[in-house]
Amino acid sequence: MKRAVIFANGESHLAPSLRDEIHPDDLIIAADGGALHCRMLGVKPQVVIGDFDSLQAEDLDILQADGVQLIRFPSHKDETDLELAFQYARQQGCQQILLIAALGARWDMSIANILLAAHPAYKGIQVRVVDNLQELMLLRGGESLTLHGQPGDTLSLIPLNTRAQGITTQGLEYALNDENLEFGSPRGVSNVFSAESASISLHQGLLICVVIRNGGIP
């Protein structure tokens, strides 16, 4: 299954251990200033895409000298740089996206970046958002998902857009058995892994599944 690793331009201080998440055959895409995160982690992108307002001329010179493909768009455009990166990944036939550095100080961009993964255009593409000790995945109706962690890690299930119906979980301290979570209700927040993996199935709706590792945000 072809996977893209997309570096966004969030204000994240990425741990060096994130390099271990990247596989040799991944398509590595940087959304504009995400190229700077690549450089800090010692990762070479194949493609940098965006309007390049977050990169200096010397940054572009270094990327070009390294043989990186630069795809430049005008600053006045309808899409964010991250959306352009998602579109490129889809055009290249990627069925999985690992998204790094999508969160940061700007709440509007952080929310938009998370919701981008829920856009109908990317249905069928598994998107995993990673930010050091936290990760996020979307679960659509009719699908199931297995997440890995350690006993005591936090798992929150947050309905998106509408009621999430027919949720069944295994491997969690507070089990759900064909139950519903209402949009806007925090009932699914701060569940806890009771084993090294947890499975979630969803009959109808859309869930944001957030894992927080031990040592992450309390």
Buried (B, 14 or more C-beta within 10 A) or exposed (E): EEBBBBBBBBEBEBEEEBEEBBEEEBBBBBBBBBBBBBBEBEBBBBBBBBBBEBBEEEBBEBBEEEEBEBEEBEEEEEBBBBBBBBBBBBEEEBEBBBBBBBBBEEEEBBEBBBEBBBEEEBEEBBBBBBBBBBBBBBBBBEBEBEBEBEEEBBBBBBBBEEBBBBBBBBBBBEEBEEBBBEEEEEBBEBBBBBBEEBBBBBBBBBBBBBBBBEEBEE
